[in-house]
Amino acid sequence: MALVAWASLGVQVQLLIGPEGLLPVGPWLDALSARGEVGFTALPTWMWWLRDEWALTGGVFLGAGLCVAALVGLAPRLCFAVSGALYLGQAVACRDFLSFQWDNLLIECCFVAALIARDHRDRVGSLLLRLLLFKLYFESGLAKWQSHLGDWQDLSAMHAYYETAPLPTALAWFAHHLPGWWHDLESAFTLFFELLLPFAIFGPRKARLAAGAVFTLFQLVNIATANYGFFPHLALVLHISLLEDRDVARLNGWLSSVIPMSWASWKTAPPPSRARRRLHAALVGPLAALWLLASVGMGLARFADVELLPALWAPLRPFRVANNYHLFGHITTERVEPQFETLAGGVWVEHDMHYKPGSADRAPPFVSPHQPRVDFRLWFYGLAFRRGHPGYVRALVERLCHNPAAVQPLFATDLPAEPVAVRIGYWDYRFTEALEDGWWTRTLVDRTEAIPCAKVPGGDGPPPDRPL
C-alpha cells in the first residue's frame, strides 16, 4: 500500500507544492528559515535541503522504488525505513494536503515494518503489528464514545454518515436510503466492534479470525461507499497480522502468483545464526519499547487527559512514528460544497471538479485507493468557510485568475484563459429521495462577491487575505 500511496501522490505533488502549486514549498521553507522560527526537529522534512521541482518528483520515484525493492525482498527493512522517512518529508511539506490520519498511519506502519525480522519467526514484530491494529480501532472507538455531539451514543451518527462523507461513491446513495433502524444498528455495532472486539486481537486464534472478519467487512463497506484514499486498504493489510502461519500457508499458492519473488525469498531465506538473532533483539527491543511507551503516553494524553512521561514521547510527535487515531469521531450532519465560478465574456460559469460533488445529476465516482487531495480537502473548507479562507483556497483563486493552466487538472470543465472575475458559491448538498431524478439536490447557502482578477495579486505564493 505504500507503493499505492506514492503513486497517488506522484500524480499531484507538483500541483500541491510545486513552484506553481497551491502551497509552494520553497517560499514557505525559505520564510521559516529566514525568521529562524523552526527547524528540522519541528518540521522533519528533507526539503529543507532539496526542494527543487525535480526533487519533488524524484522523491516520489525514490519512495516508490524502495517499495518495489521491499516487495521483491531487497533489504525490505531498510527500504521501509527510508521510504517512511521520505513520505514523512512529503507529508510535512504538503501541510494541509497530507495531514490525514492515514498518512500518519502509513508512516507508523513503515516504522514498525522496519523493526520486524523477516528471516525468522518474530513474535515481537507480530505483537507490534497487532498493537498497532488495536490502537487504530480502539482509539477510534474511544473518540466516538467521547464525541461532544453524542451522535454515536444516541445512535444517530450513521443516519448522516453516507450522505456527508467527504467523497462518497454512488453506492453511498443506496446505503443512505436504508431504513432508520438499520442505521441505528450500524451505529451500535460500530461501537461494539471498535470498543470491545479489538481485545480479541490478543485472544486465541479463533477469536482473532472472528475479529479480523468483522474488521474486514467494515473496511469493505468503507471501500464500497466512500473514497478514503488508501486508508481502508492499508487497514486490510494490517488484518493479516491476525493470522497464524498455518492460515498464511493456505494462501501460499495465491501469494506466490501475486508476488512470486518476495514470497519465494521469504520461503527460502536461510535461518539466522543465534548471534544475529541476539543482535536483532538488542537493536529492535529498545525501539519497540520506546514506540510502545510513546503510544500509551499519547493515548492517555488524548483520551484520558493524563500526562505520562511527556518528555519521552513529545519529541517524537513531529516524526509521526507513534500517533493517535480518532477516525470518524463525530459525523457532520451537513455538507457544504464550495463551487468555483469564473466570469468571461459576460457569463458566469460554474466549474465542476473531477471527484467532489458538482452537477446534481452526476453520480459520485469511485476513485479509491487514489486520494485526490484538493477535492478531499475542500470538503473541510466548505464546513468552515465562514471562519476564513485557507492559503490553498486563496492560491486557487489566484491561479484561476492568472494561471488557469496550472490548476486545469483539478477541473472537469475547461477554464477560461483570461477570466474577468472569480467567485465562490457555497451549496448545501443532499442526496435525492428514492423517487427523484439525479443524485443530489442542492441549495445555495452563500456566495462571495465577485473578485475582480485585476485586483488579485499574481506570483508564486498564496495571495493575501483580501479580496476574499
DADA-V682162 format. One record per pair of residues at least 4 apart in sequence whose C-alpha atoms are under 8 Angstrom apart, sorted by the first residue. I is the first residue (numbers start at 1). GAP is how many residues later the second one is. D is the distance in Angstrom with one decimal. If there is no record, write none. Layout:
I GAP D
I GAP D
This chain:
1 4 6.2
1 229 7.0
1 232 7.1
1 233 5.9
2 4 6.2
2 62 7.6
2 65 6.6
2 104 7.0
3 4 6.2
3 60 7.8
3 61 5.3
3 64 5.6
3 65 7.2
4 4 6.1
4 226 7.3
4 365 7.3
4 366 7.5
5 4 6.2
5 225 6.6
5 364 8.0
5 365 7.4
6 4 5.9
6 54 6.0
6 55 7.9
6 57 6.7
6 58 5.7
6 81 8.0
7 4 6.7
7 53 7.7
7 57 7.1
8 4 7.3
8 361 8.0
8 362 5.2
8 363 6.5
8 364 7.9
9 4 5.6
9 51 7.5
10 47 6.7
10 50 5.8
10 51 7.8
12 4 6.2
12 360 7.9
13 4 6.1
13 5 6.8
13 43 7.1
13 44 7.3
14 4 4.1
14 5 7.4
14 6 7.5
14 7 5.9
14 39 7.5
14 42 7.2
14 43 7.6
15 5 6.9
15 6 4.3
15 7 6.5
15 391 7.2
15 392 7.1
16 5 4.8
16 6 5.3
16 7 5.9
16 8 7.2
16 78 6.8
16 81 7.5
16 358 7.9
17 4 4.9
17 5 6.1
17 6 4.8
17 7 4.2
17 8 5.3
17 76 7.4
17 77 6.1
18 4 7.8
18 5 7.5
18 6 5.2
18 7 6.7
18 35 6.1
18 38 7.4
19 5 5.3
19 6 7.6
19 7 7.3
19 34 6.9
19 441 6.4
20 4 6.8
20 386 6.5
20 440 5.9
21 385 7.3
21 386 8.0
21 439 7.9
22 369 7.9
22 370 5.1
22 371 7.9
22 373 5.4
22 374 6.2
22 439 7.7
22 440 7.2
23 71 7.3
23 368 7.3
23 369 5.9
23 372 7.4
23 438 7.0
23 439 7.1
24 4 6.8
24 436 7.2
24 437 6.5
25 4 6.2
25 26 7.2
25 68 6.0
25 69 7.4
26 4 6.0
26 25 6.3
26 26 7.7
27 4 6.0
27 434 7.1
28 4 6.4
29 4 6.0
29 19 6.8
30 4 6.1
31 4 6.3
32 4 6.0
32 5 5.9
32 6 6.6
33 4 6.9
33 5 7.3
33 6 7.5
38 4 6.1
38 5 7.2
39 4 6.1
39 5 7.7
40 4 4.5
40 5 6.6
40 8 7.6
41 277 7.2
42 276 5.9
43 49 6.4
43 275 6.6
44 44 7.3
44 45 6.2
44 48 6.9
44 274 6.9
44 275 6.5
45 41 7.8
45 43 6.7
45 44 3.7
45 45 6.9
45 47 6.1
45 48 6.8
46 4 6.4
46 40 7.4
46 43 5.6
47 4 4.8
47 42 6.8
47 46 7.3
50 5 6.1
51 4 5.5
51 5 6.3
52 4 6.6
53 4 6.8
54 4 5.7
55 4 5.7
56 4 6.6
57 4 6.4
58 4 6.1
59 4 6.1
59 27 6.9
60 4 6.1
61 4 5.9
62 4 6.2
62 21 7.8
63 4 6.5
63 19 7.7
63 20 4.9
63 23 6.4
63 24 7.2
64 4 6.4
64 19 7.7
65 4 6.2
66 4 6.2
66 13 5.1
66 14 7.2
66 16 7.7
66 17 6.2
67 4 6.1
67 12 6.6
67 13 7.0
67 16 7.0
68 4 6.4
69 4 6.3
69 5 5.1
69 6 7.4
69 7 6.9
69 10 7.0
70 4 5.4
70 5 6.3
70 6 4.0
70 7 7.5
70 9 5.8
70 10 7.0
70 192 8.0
71 5 7.3
71 188 7.4
71 190 7.9
71 191 5.7
72 187 7.5
72 189 5.2
72 190 4.2
72 193 7.7
73 188 7.2
73 189 5.0
73 192 6.2
73 193 7.6
74 5 7.9
75 4 6.2
76 4 6.0
76 38 7.5
77 4 6.3
77 36 6.5
77 37 4.2
77 38 7.0
77 39 7.3
77 40 7.9
78 4 6.2
78 36 6.5
79 4 5.9
79 35 8.0
80 4 5.9
80 30 5.1
80 31 7.1
80 33 6.6
80 34 5.7
81 4 6.3
81 29 6.0
81 30 5.9
81 32 7.8
81 33 5.5
82 4 6.2
83 4 6.1
83 27 7.4
84 4 6.1
84 22 7.5
84 23 5.1
84 24 7.9
84 26 5.2
84 27 6.8
85 4 6.3
85 22 7.5
86 4 6.4
87 4 6.1
87 20 7.0
88 4 6.2
88 19 6.5
88 231 7.2
88 232 7.6
89 4 6.2
90 4 5.9
90 8 7.9
91 4 6.3
91 6 7.8
91 7 4.9
91 8 6.8
91 12 7.4
92 6 7.5
94 4 5.7
94 5 8.0
95 4 6.1
96 281 7.5
97 276 5.6
97 277 6.9
97 280 6.6
98 5 6.3
98 275 7.6
99 4 6.7
99 5 7.7
100 4 6.9
101 4 6.1
101 224 6.6
101 226 7.6
102 4 6.0
102 128 7.6
102 129 5.4
103 4 6.5
104 4 6.2
104 216 5.9
104 217 7.6
104 219 6.9
105 4 6.0
105 218 7.5
106 4 6.2
106 128 7.6
107 4 6.4
107 213 6.6
107 214 6.2
108 4 6.2
108 212 6.5
108 213 4.5
108 214 6.0
108 215 7.5
109 4 5.9
110 4 6.2
111 4 6.8
111 210 6.2
112 4 6.8
112 13 7.7
112 16 7.0
112 17 7.1
113 12 7.9
115 10 6.7
115 169 5.9
115 173 7.5
116 6 6.7
116 8 7.8
116 9 4.7
116 10 7.7
117 4 7.4
117 5 5.9
117 8 7.1
117 163 7.8
118 4 7.6
118 148 7.1
119 147 7.2
119 150 5.9
119 151 6.9
119 152 6.0
119 153 6.4
120 151 6.2
120 152 6.9
122 4 6.3
123 4 6.2
124 4 6.2
125 4 6.4
126 4 6.3
126 115 6.4
127 4 6.0
128 4 6.2
128 160 7.6
129 4 6.2
129 109 7.0
129 112 6.2
130 4 6.0
130 71 6.6
130 72 7.7
130 108 7.9
130 111 6.2
130 112 7.0
131 4 6.1
132 4 6.2
133 4 6.5
133 102 7.8
133 105 6.5
133 106 7.5
134 4 5.7
134 64 5.5
134 65 7.4
134 67 6.9
135 4 5.6
135 5 8.0
135 189 7.9
135 190 7.3
136 4 6.3
136 188 7.9
136 189 5.7
136 190 7.9
137 4 6.2
137 57 5.2
137 58 7.6
137 61 6.7
137 188 7.9
138 4 6.3
138 56 5.2
138 57 5.3
138 58 7.9
138 60 6.2
139 4 6.2
139 55 8.0
139 160 7.6
139 185 7.1
139 186 5.7
139 187 5.9
140 4 6.4
140 54 6.9
140 185 5.7
140 186 4.1
140 187 5.1
140 188 7.2
140 189 6.6
141 4 6.3
141 49 7.9
141 50 6.0
141 53 4.7
141 54 5.1
141 185 7.5
141 188 7.7
142 4 6.1
142 53 6.8
142 161 7.2
142 184 7.6
143 4 6.0
143 160 7.5
143 183 5.2
143 184 7.6
143 185 8.0
143 186 4.8
143 187 7.9
144 8 6.1
144 47 7.5
144 182 7.6
144 184 7.0
144 185 4.4
144 186 6.1
145 5 7.5
145 7 6.5
145 8 6.5
145 46 7.5
145 184 7.9
146 4 7.4
146 183 7.9
147 4 7.1
147 5 7.4
147 182 6.0
147 183 5.8
148 182 7.9
149 181 6.8
150 4 6.2
151 4 6.0
151 5 5.2
151 6 4.9
151 179 6.7
151 180 7.3
152 4 6.2
152 5 5.3
152 35 6.1
152 36 7.5
152 39 7.6
152 178 7.4
153 35 7.8
155 28 7.7
155 29 5.0
155 30 7.7
155 32 5.1
155 33 6.3
156 4 7.5
156 27 7.5
156 28 6.5
156 31 7.1
157 4 6.3
157 26 8.0
157 30 6.3
157 173 7.2
157 174 5.7
158 4 7.2
158 25 5.2
158 26 7.0
158 28 6.5
158 29 5.6
158 173 7.8
159 17 7.1
159 21 6.9
159 24 5.5
159 25 7.5
160 4 6.1
160 16 7.5
160 171 7.0
160 172 7.2
160 173 5.6
160 174 8.0
161 4 6.0
161 15 7.8
161 170 6.1
161 171 7.6
161 172 7.8
162 6 6.9
162 10 5.2
162 11 7.2
162 13 6.8
162 14 5.5
162 63 7.1
162 64 7.6
163 5 7.3
163 9 6.9
163 10 7.1
163 13 6.3
163 172 8.0
163 267 6.8
163 268 6.4
164 4 7.7
164 167 7.9
164 168 6.6
164 169 6.6
164 170 6.1
164 171 5.4
165 61 6.7
166 60 7.8
166 61 7.8
166 190 7.8
166 210 6.1
166 213 5.6
167 59 5.9
167 60 5.4
167 61 7.5
167 188 7.1
167 189 6.0
167 190 7.8
167 197 7.6
167 209 6.6
168 4 6.0
168 57 5.9
168 58 4.1
168 59 6.0
168 196 6.1
168 197 7.5
169 4 7.6
169 55 7.0
169 56 5.1
169 57 5.1
169 58 6.7
169 194 7.8
169 195 4.8
169 196 5.2
169 197 5.5
170 4 7.5
170 55 7.1
170 193 5.8
170 194 4.8
170 195 6.3
170 196 7.5
171 4 6.3
171 53 6.5
171 54 5.2
172 4 5.9
172 52 7.7
172 53 4.5
172 54 6.9
173 4 6.7
173 258 6.5
173 266 7.4
174 4 6.9
175 50 7.6
177 256 8.0
177 257 7.4
178 4 6.5
178 5 7.3
179 4 6.8
180 4 6.4
181 4 6.2
182 4 6.2
183 4 6.2
184 4 6.3
185 4 5.9
186 4 6.0
187 4 6.6
188 4 6.4
189 4 6.2
190 4 6.1
191 4 5.7
191 5 7.8
192 4 5.5
192 5 6.5
193 4 4.6
193 5 6.8
193 21 7.6
193 22 7.7
194 4 6.2
196 4 8.0
197 4 7.7
197 14 6.3
198 13 7.1
199 4 7.1
200 4 7.7
200 7 5.5
200 8 5.5
200 11 6.3
201 6 7.3
201 7 5.1
201 10 6.9
201 41 6.8
202 6 7.2
203 4 5.8
203 5 6.2
204 4 6.3
205 4 6.2
205 37 7.9
205 38 7.6
205 39 7.5
206 4 6.1
207 4 6.2
208 4 6.0
208 34 5.7
208 35 7.5
209 4 6.1
209 33 6.6
209 34 7.0
210 4 6.4
211 4 6.1
212 4 5.9
212 27 5.9
212 30 6.6
213 4 6.2
214 4 6.3
215 4 6.4
215 24 7.7
216 4 6.1
216 20 6.2
216 23 7.4
217 4 6.3
218 4 6.4
219 4 6.2
219 13 5.3
219 14 7.6
219 16 7.4
219 17 7.1
220 4 6.1
220 12 7.5
221 4 6.1
222 4 5.7
222 5 7.7
222 6 7.7
222 10 6.7
223 4 6.5
223 5 7.5
223 9 6.6
223 145 7.2
226 140 7.8
227 139 6.7
227 140 6.2
227 141 5.0
227 142 7.3
227 144 7.3
228 4 7.0
228 140 6.4
228 141 7.2
228 143 6.8
229 138 7.8
229 139 4.9
229 140 4.3
229 141 5.0
229 142 4.3
229 143 7.9
230 4 6.0
230 138 6.6
230 139 4.3
230 140 6.5
230 141 7.2
231 4 6.2
231 138 7.6
232 4 6.2
233 4 6.4
233 136 7.2
234 4 6.5
235 4 6.5
236 4 7.2
237 4 7.9
239 4 7.8
243 4 5.7
243 5 6.5
244 4 6.3
245 4 6.0
246 4 6.6
247 4 7.1
248 4 6.6
251 4 6.0
252 4 6.0
253 4 6.4
254 4 6.4
255 4 5.8
255 5 6.9
255 8 6.8
256 4 4.3
256 5 7.8
256 7 5.8
256 8 7.2
259 4 6.0
260 4 5.8
261 4 6.0
262 4 6.2
263 4 6.3
264 4 6.1
265 4 5.8
272 4 6.1
272 5 6.5
273 4 6.4
274 4 6.2
275 4 6.2
276 4 6.1
277 4 6.3
278 4 6.1
279 4 6.2
280 4 5.9
280 5 8.0
281 4 5.3
282 4 7.2
283 4 7.2
284 4 6.0
285 4 6.1
286 4 6.1
287 4 6.2
288 4 6.2
289 4 6.1
290 4 6.0
291 4 6.1
291 30 7.5
291 31 6.3
292 4 6.2
293 4 6.0
293 20 7.6
294 4 6.0
294 18 7.0
294 19 4.8
294 22 7.9
294 28 6.4
295 4 6.0
295 27 5.7
295 28 6.6
295 29 7.5
296 4 6.1
297 4 6.2
297 10 6.9
297 11 5.3
297 12 6.6
297 13 6.9
297 16 6.9
298 4 6.1
298 15 7.2
298 25 7.1
298 26 6.6
299 4 5.9
299 5 7.6
299 25 6.2
300 4 4.9
300 5 6.2
300 6 5.3
300 7 6.8
300 8 7.2
301 4 4.6
301 5 4.8
301 6 5.3
301 7 7.4
302 4 7.9
302 22 7.4
309 4 7.0
310 4 5.3
311 4 7.1
312 4 7.8
313 4 6.6
316 4 6.8
316 5 7.1
316 6 7.4
317 4 7.4
317 5 6.9
317 6 7.3
334 49 7.9
334 94 7.1
334 95 7.6
335 44 7.5
335 47 7.3
335 48 6.7
335 93 5.7
335 94 5.8
335 95 7.6
336 43 7.3
336 46 4.9
336 47 5.7
336 90 6.0
336 91 5.2
336 92 4.5
336 93 6.3
336 109 7.9
337 20 7.3
337 41 7.5
337 42 6.4
337 45 5.2
337 46 7.9
337 89 5.6
337 90 5.2
337 91 6.4
337 92 7.1
338 40 7.2
338 41 7.9
338 43 7.8
338 44 5.6
338 86 6.2
338 87 5.7
338 88 4.6
338 89 6.5
339 11 6.8
339 12 6.9
339 13 7.2
339 19 7.4
339 85 5.5
339 86 5.0
339 87 6.2
339 88 7.4
340 10 6.0
340 11 5.8
340 12 7.7
340 82 7.3
340 83 6.1
340 84 4.7
340 85 6.5
341 7 6.3
341 8 5.3
341 9 4.4
341 10 5.9
341 81 5.7
341 82 5.3
341 83 6.0
341 84 7.5
342 6 5.6
342 7 5.5
342 8 6.8
342 9 7.8
342 58 8.0
342 73 7.9
342 74 7.6
342 77 6.1
342 78 7.4
342 79 5.8
342 80 4.5
342 81 6.6
343 4 5.5
343 5 4.5
343 6 6.5
343 76 5.6
343 77 5.4
343 78 5.1
343 79 6.2
344 4 6.7
344 5 8.0
344 72 6.8
344 74 7.3
344 75 4.9
344 76 5.6
344 77 7.5
351 60 6.5
351 61 7.2
351 62 5.7
351 63 7.8
351 64 7.6
352 4 7.9
352 5 7.7
352 6 5.1
352 7 6.9
352 59 5.9
352 60 5.7
352 61 6.3
353 4 7.7
353 5 6.9
353 22 7.2
353 57 5.8
353 58 4.2
353 59 5.2
353 60 7.6
354 21 7.9
354 56 6.5
354 57 5.7
354 58 5.1
355 9 7.2
355 10 6.4
355 12 7.8
355 17 7.5
355 20 6.4
356 8 7.6
356 19 5.6
356 20 7.3
357 5 7.8
357 7 6.8
358 4 7.3
360 78 6.1
360 79 5.9
360 80 4.7
360 81 6.1
360 82 7.2
361 76 7.7
361 77 4.3
361 78 5.5
361 79 6.7
362 76 7.2
362 77 6.6
363 75 7.9
363 76 6.1
364 75 8.0
367 4 7.1
371 5 7.4
372 4 6.2
373 4 6.0
374 4 6.1
374 36 7.8
375 4 7.1
375 35 8.0
376 4 7.7
377 4 6.8
378 4 6.1
379 4 6.7
380 4 6.6
381 4 5.4
381 8 7.6
381 9 7.8
382 44 7.0
384 4 7.4
385 4 6.3
389 4 6.2
389 5 6.6
389 76 7.5
389 79 7.3
390 4 6.6
391 4 6.0
391 71 5.7
391 72 7.7
392 4 6.0
392 70 6.8
393 4 6.4
394 4 6.3
394 68 5.9
394 69 5.9
394 70 7.5
394 71 7.3
394 74 7.4
395 4 6.2
395 66 6.9
395 67 4.3
395 68 6.0
396 4 6.1
396 11 7.5
397 4 6.3
397 25 7.0
398 4 6.1
398 5 7.5
398 55 7.8
398 58 6.2
398 59 6.9
398 60 6.4
398 64 7.3
398 65 6.7
399 4 4.6
399 5 5.4
399 7 6.8
399 8 6.6
399 59 8.0
400 4 4.6
400 7 7.1
400 15 7.7
400 19 7.7
400 22 7.5
401 17 6.8
401 18 6.0
401 19 7.6
401 20 7.1
401 21 7.2
401 52 5.3
401 55 7.4
402 16 7.3
402 51 7.6
402 56 6.4
403 4 7.5
403 14 7.9
404 4 5.9
404 11 6.4
404 12 7.3
404 13 6.4
405 4 7.9
405 10 7.9
405 12 7.8
407 4 7.5
408 6 7.1
408 7 6.6
411 4 7.9
419 34 7.1
420 32 6.1
420 33 5.7
420 34 7.6
421 29 6.1
421 30 5.2
421 31 4.3
421 32 4.9
421 33 8.0
422 28 5.8
422 29 5.1
422 30 6.6
422 31 6.9
423 24 7.2
423 25 5.7
423 26 6.3
423 27 5.0
423 28 5.9
424 23 5.7
424 24 5.5
425 19 7.2
425 20 7.8
425 21 6.0
425 22 4.2
425 23 6.5
426 18 6.0
426 19 5.5
426 20 5.2
426 21 5.8
427 15 6.0
427 16 5.4
427 17 4.5
427 18 5.3
427 19 7.2
428 14 5.3
428 15 5.1
428 16 6.3
428 17 6.3
429 11 6.3
429 12 5.8
429 13 4.5
429 14 6.8
430 10 5.5
430 11 5.3
430 12 6.3
431 8 5.8
431 9 4.5
431 10 6.1
432 4 5.9
432 5 7.2
432 6 6.7
432 7 5.4
432 8 5.0
432 9 5.6
448 20 7.4
451 4 7.5
451 5 7.5
451 16 6.6
451 17 7.3
452 4 6.8
455 12 7.7
456 7 7.2
456 11 7.2
457 6 5.9
457 7 8.0
458 5 7.2
459 4 8.0
